[in-house]
Amino acid sequence: MITSQNIFYHELIGLDTSIVQSSNNQLVGLSGKILDETKSMFFIQTVTGVKMIPKNYSTWQFHIDGMPVSVNGNTIMKRSYERMGVKA
């Protein structure tokens, strides 16, 4: 079960997210569902199509159990299996 304390160790694909802070002001407010991720990018399904957004330089917000959880993109700059501690 994903909680605000362990979100860093979980799969993020399928979660709804939004960018609440970014060094690129054009990204602030972008929201959608995470379709895929690489070490440094999220592929987000937005209302205008799929966007490839770098993880770093932004603060991402997820809603876990109805509560907003903000995550600095630099802390999740790993592949999903690396965050989970699993070797590929």
N, CA and C atoms as a LAMMPS dump frame, in Angstrom:
ITEM: TIMESTEP
0
ITEM: NUMBER OF ATOMS
264
ITEM: BOX BOUNDS ff ff ff
-5.0000000000000000e+02 5.0000000000000000e+02
-5.0000000000000000e+02 5.0000000000000000e+02
-5.0000000000000000e+02 5.0000000000000000e+02
ITEM: ATOMS id mol type element x y z
1 1 1 N 0.84 -1.183 0
2 1 2 C 0 0 0
3 1 3 C 0.885 1.246 0
4 2 1 N 0.575 2.167 -0.881
5 2 2 C 1.352 3.397 -0.975
6 2 3 C 0.897 4.362 0.115
7 3 1 N 1.874 4.918 0.828
8 3 2 C 1.612 5.956 1.821
9 3 3 C 2.528 7.137 1.524
10 4 1 N 2.314 8.234 2.218
11 4 2 C 3.175 9.401 2.014
12 4 3 C 4.608 9.123 2.454
13 5 1 N 4.8 8.172 3.364
14 5 2 C 6.143 7.847 3.84
15 5 3 C 6.894 6.916 2.898
16 6 1 N 6.196 6.086 2.13
17 6 2 C 6.901 5.1 1.303
18 6 3 C 6.699 5.299 -0.198
19 7 1 N 6.148 6.415 -0.61
20 7 2 C 5.872 6.635 -2.029
21 7 3 C 7.135 6.539 -2.881
22 8 1 N 8.291 6.873 -2.308
23 8 2 C 9.554 6.842 -3.049
24 8 3 C 9.921 5.435 -3.501
25 9 1 N 9.385 4.421 -2.851
26 9 2 C 9.753 3.034 -3.125
27 9 3 C 8.719 2.294 -3.972
28 10 1 N 7.712 2.979 -4.449
29 10 2 C 6.62 2.326 -5.167
30 10 3 C 6.614 2.671 -6.645
31 11 1 N 5.909 1.85 -7.379
32 11 2 C 5.646 2.108 -8.792
33 11 3 C 4.739 3.328 -8.889
34 12 1 N 5.087 4.268 -9.752
35 12 2 C 4.299 5.486 -9.892
36 12 3 C 3.423 5.468 -11.142
37 13 1 N 3.674 4.512 -12.041
38 13 2 C 2.874 4.4 -13.257
39 13 3 C 1.419 4.132 -12.863
40 14 1 N 0.522 4.9 -13.461
41 14 2 C -0.902 4.761 -13.17
42 14 3 C -1.427 5.792 -12.193
43 15 1 N -0.531 6.485 -11.494
44 15 2 C -0.975 7.494 -10.539
45 15 3 C -1.273 8.809 -11.244
46 16 1 N -2.245 9.542 -10.718
47 16 2 C -2.496 10.904 -11.176
48 16 3 C -1.497 11.819 -10.487
49 17 1 N -1.003 12.8 -11.23
50 17 2 C -0.005 13.709 -10.69
51 17 3 C -0.211 15.101 -11.252
52 18 1 N 0.384 16.073 -10.593
53 18 2 C 0.414 17.438 -11.115
54 18 3 C 1.726 18.075 -10.682
55 19 1 N 2.152 19.052 -11.447
56 19 2 C 3.383 19.774 -11.124
57 19 3 C 2.979 21.026 -10.361
58 20 1 N 3.478 21.147 -9.126
59 20 2 C 3.102 22.282 -8.285
60 20 3 C 4.187 23.348 -8.227
61 21 1 N 5.41 22.979 -8.608
62 21 2 C 6.509 23.939 -8.637
63 21 3 C 7.515 23.448 -9.662
64 22 1 N 8.111 24.386 -10.415
65 22 2 C 9.079 23.993 -11.426
66 22 3 C 9.947 25.183 -11.796
67 23 1 N 11.174 24.893 -12.224
68 23 2 C 12.026 25.963 -12.737
69 23 3 C 11.509 26.442 -14.094
70 24 1 N 10.671 25.637 -14.743
71 24 2 C 10.004 26.012 -15.99
72 24 3 C 8.556 26.365 -15.65
73 25 1 N 8.26 27.65 -15.578
74 25 2 C 6.927 28.094 -15.161
75 25 3 C 5.809 27.578 -16.057
76 26 1 N 6.113 27.226 -17.303
77 26 2 C 5.091 26.708 -18.207
78 26 3 C 4.595 25.326 -17.782
79 27 1 N 5.372 24.62 -16.958
80 27 2 C 4.972 23.285 -16.512
81 27 3 C 4.075 23.312 -15.277
82 28 1 N 4.127 24.404 -14.514
83 28 2 C 3.34 24.484 -13.281
84 28 3 C 1.856 24.381 -13.623
85 29 1 N 1.181 23.469 -12.95
86 29 2 C -0.24 23.242 -13.18
87 29 3 C -0.528 22.095 -14.131
88 30 1 N 0.489 21.611 -14.851
89 30 2 C 0.283 20.475 -15.743
90 30 3 C -0.11 19.266 -14.91
91 31 1 N -1.118 18.549 -15.348
92 31 2 C -1.558 17.382 -14.583
93 31 3 C -2.026 16.29 -15.524
94 32 1 N -2.018 15.079 -15.008
95 32 2 C -2.465 13.937 -15.78
96 32 3 C -2.067 12.64 -15.108
97 33 1 N -2.184 11.554 -15.87
98 33 2 C -1.873 10.222 -15.362
99 33 3 C -0.517 9.789 -15.907
100 34 1 N 0.325 9.214 -15.038
101 34 2 C 1.632 8.723 -15.458
102 34 3 C 1.432 7.434 -16.247
103 35 1 N 1.846 7.464 -17.515
104 35 2 C 1.726 6.294 -18.385
105 35 3 C 2.97 5.428 -18.349
106 36 1 N 4.129 6.067 -18.204
107 36 2 C 5.403 5.35 -18.217
108 36 3 C 6.444 6.254 -17.583
109 37 1 N 7.581 5.661 -17.245
110 37 2 C 8.676 6.459 -16.719
111 37 3 C 10.004 5.833 -17.084
112 38 1 N 11.001 6.685 -17.212
113 38 2 C 12.383 6.261 -17.359
114 38 3 C 13.12 6.81 -16.151
115 39 1 N 14.429 6.687 -16.161
116 39 2 C 15.215 7.201 -15.041
117 39 3 C 14.964 8.692 -14.82
118 40 1 N 14.815 9.431 -15.904
119 40 2 C 14.745 10.883 -15.761
120 40 3 C 13.459 11.525 -16.294
121 41 1 N 12.534 10.738 -16.824
122 41 2 C 11.341 11.31 -17.446
123 41 3 C 10.067 10.594 -17.007
124 42 1 N 8.982 11.366 -16.957
125 42 2 C 7.643 10.806 -16.851
126 42 3 C 6.947 11.021 -18.192
127 43 1 N 6.144 10.066 -18.599
128 43 2 C 5.265 10.206 -19.749
129 43 3 C 3.865 10.383 -19.169
130 44 1 N 3.304 11.573 -19.338
131 44 2 C 2.054 11.95 -18.69
132 44 3 C 0.944 12.075 -19.73
133 45 1 N -0.176 11.397 -19.495
134 45 2 C -1.359 11.571 -20.345
135 45 3 C -2.125 12.776 -19.83
136 46 1 N -2.139 13.849 -20.619
137 46 2 C -2.865 15.063 -20.255
138 46 3 C -4.091 15.19 -21.158
139 47 1 N -4.882 16.206 -20.938
140 47 2 C -6.064 16.413 -21.775
141 47 3 C -5.676 16.76 -23.209
142 48 1 N -4.455 17.234 -23.42
143 48 2 C -4.01 17.608 -24.766
144 48 3 C -3.084 16.578 -25.396
145 49 1 N -2.898 15.443 -24.74
146 49 2 C -2.043 14.398 -25.298
147 49 3 C -0.964 13.964 -24.321
148 50 1 N -0.072 13.11 -24.807
149 50 2 C 1.007 12.582 -23.972
150 50 3 C 2.169 13.568 -23.968
151 51 1 N 2.644 13.906 -22.784
152 51 2 C 3.77 14.824 -22.616
153 51 3 C 4.923 14.075 -21.962
154 52 1 N 6.131 14.341 -22.436
155 52 2 C 7.348 13.807 -21.815
156 52 3 C 7.922 14.921 -20.951
157 53 1 N 7.943 14.704 -19.631
158 53 2 C 8.359 15.745 -18.698
159 53 3 C 9.526 15.234 -17.859
160 54 1 N 10.637 15.998 -17.8
161 54 2 C 11.744 15.601 -16.924
162 54 3 C 11.296 15.58 -15.461
163 55 1 N 11.78 14.599 -14.716
164 55 2 C 11.422 14.487 -13.297
165 55 3 C 12.065 15.601 -12.475
166 56 1 N 13.356 15.873 -12.767
167 56 2 C 14.055 16.872 -11.959
168 56 3 C 13.545 18.268 -12.303
169 57 1 N 13.928 19.225 -11.53
170 57 2 C 13.542 20.634 -11.674
171 57 3 C 12.085 20.901 -11.323
172 58 1 N 11.338 19.897 -10.904
173 58 2 C 9.925 20.095 -10.58
174 58 3 C 9.567 19.417 -9.266
175 59 1 N 8.535 19.935 -8.635
176 59 2 C 7.932 19.283 -7.48
177 59 3 C 6.608 18.7 -7.949
178 60 1 N 6.465 17.4 -7.74
179 60 2 C 5.307 16.639 -8.208
180 60 3 C 4.355 16.404 -7.045
181 61 1 N 3.068 16.505 -7.307
182 61 2 C 2.082 16.236 -6.264
183 61 3 C 1.243 15.018 -6.659
184 62 1 N 1.118 14.118 -5.702
185 62 2 C 0.284 12.929 -5.846
186 62 3 C -0.76 12.982 -4.744
187 63 1 N -1.887 12.322 -4.934
188 63 2 C -2.897 12.22 -3.881
189 63 3 C -2.938 10.77 -3.411
190 64 1 N -2.551 10.57 -2.176
191 64 2 C -2.517 9.249 -1.557
192 64 3 C -3.534 9.253 -0.421
193 65 1 N -4.497 8.365 -0.491
194 65 2 C -5.58 8.302 0.499
195 65 3 C -6.255 9.658 0.674
196 66 1 N -6.417 10.382 -0.435
197 66 2 C -7.093 11.666 -0.399
198 66 3 C -6.255 12.824 0.094
199 67 1 N -5.013 12.563 0.453
200 67 2 C -4.128 13.607 0.966
201 67 3 C -3.073 13.95 -0.082
202 68 1 N -2.797 15.25 -0.301
203 68 2 C -1.754 15.618 -1.253
204 68 3 C -0.366 15.305 -0.691
205 69 1 N 0.472 14.708 -1.537
206 69 2 C 1.849 14.382 -1.163
207 69 3 C 2.753 15.006 -2.215
208 70 1 N 3.633 15.907 -1.789
209 70 2 C 4.561 16.555 -2.707
210 70 3 C 5.907 15.854 -2.669
211 71 1 N 6.478 15.64 -3.864
212 71 2 C 7.742 14.921 -3.996
213 71 3 C 8.66 15.74 -4.895
214 72 1 N 9.865 16.024 -4.407
215 72 2 C 10.865 16.7 -5.224
216 72 3 C 11.343 15.739 -6.298
217 73 1 N 11.332 16.171 -7.539
218 73 2 C 11.715 15.311 -8.654
219 73 3 C 13.113 14.738 -8.547
220 74 1 N 14.024 15.467 -7.915
221 74 2 C 15.39 14.955 -7.769
222 74 3 C 15.442 13.689 -6.916
223 75 1 N 14.489 13.521 -6.019
224 75 2 C 14.506 12.346 -5.138
225 75 3 C 13.997 11.087 -5.824
226 76 1 N 13.361 11.235 -6.977
227 76 2 C 12.845 10.063 -7.699
228 76 3 C 13.545 9.883 -9.042
229 77 1 N 14.735 10.457 -9.167
230 77 2 C 15.511 10.355 -10.411
231 77 3 C 16.187 8.988 -10.506
232 78 1 N 15.386 7.957 -10.497
233 78 2 C 15.847 6.578 -10.65
234 78 3 C 14.801 5.832 -11.452
235 79 1 N 15.197 4.697 -11.98
236 79 2 C 14.221 3.814 -12.613
237 79 3 C 13.349 3.221 -11.508
238 80 1 N 12.138 2.844 -11.852
239 80 2 C 11.208 2.367 -10.821
240 80 3 C 11.773 1.177 -10.062
241 81 1 N 12.432 0.243 -10.744
242 81 2 C 12.969 -0.927 -10.046
243 81 3 C 14.154 -0.562 -9.161
244 82 1 N 14.874 0.516 -9.483
245 82 2 C 15.962 0.964 -8.612
246 82 3 C 15.407 1.58 -7.33
247 83 1 N 14.286 2.307 -7.44
248 83 2 C 13.662 2.879 -6.245
249 83 3 C 13.146 1.787 -5.326
250 84 1 N 12.68 0.693 -5.919
251 84 2 C 12.11 -0.403 -5.129
252 84 3 C 13.186 -1.319 -4.564
253 85 1 N 14.44 -1.123 -4.967
254 85 2 C 15.521 -1.956 -4.457
255 85 3 C 15.622 -3.308 -5.125
256 86 1 N 15.054 -3.439 -6.324
257 86 2 C 15.066 -4.701 -7.057
258 86 3 C 16.102 -4.612 -8.164
259 87 1 N 16.873 -5.672 -8.342
260 87 2 C 17.837 -5.7 -9.434
261 87 3 C 17.165 -6.234 -10.687
262 88 1 N 17.449 -5.592 -11.805
263 88 2 C 16.851 -6.027 -13.085
264 88 3 C 17.639 -7.168 -13.678
